[in-house]
Amino acid sequence: MIGRLNHVAIAVPNALKAAEIYRACGADISEAVPLPEHGVVTVFVNLPNTKIEFIEPLGEASPIAKFVEKNADGGIHHVCYEVEDILAAREQLKAAGARVLGDGEPKIGAHGKPVLFFHPKDFSGALVEIEQV
């Protein structure tokens, strides 16, 4: 059901600035993309085997604003796994006891694909995102 690791997300005060060290190492860096519906700005570092997503708060009401306030230098925010069928994966994870965050319905994520988040308490303290590929 869960496929490959799609990305690791790091919440930071400035996503473009955070990605610059990877550019210096020769990595491909995306443009900054505001996602108002998620309250973040994203920048992706494309690596051969996965991606790193830097996310910065977009406005004071951003769902990651408090996280960045507590972790002023940044910190790992979530991991994202690929799934073939997000609704089937949601039901399988719920049956196993995982709690879906939000209203439980997929939203369109940074890659233009459906995503869902699951409670960190159900995944040993890690916020988990699944993305339909």
CORWO-V402084 format. One record per helix or strand of 3 or more residues. SS is the DSSP state (@ for helix, = for strand). FROM is the first residue (numbers start at 1). TO is the last residue. Records with the same first field share a line. If there is no record, write none. Layout:
SS = FROM-TO, FROM-TO
This chain:
= = 2-11, 33-35, 40-46, 51-57, 75-83, 114-118, 127-132
@ = 15-24, 65-70, 86-95, 120-122
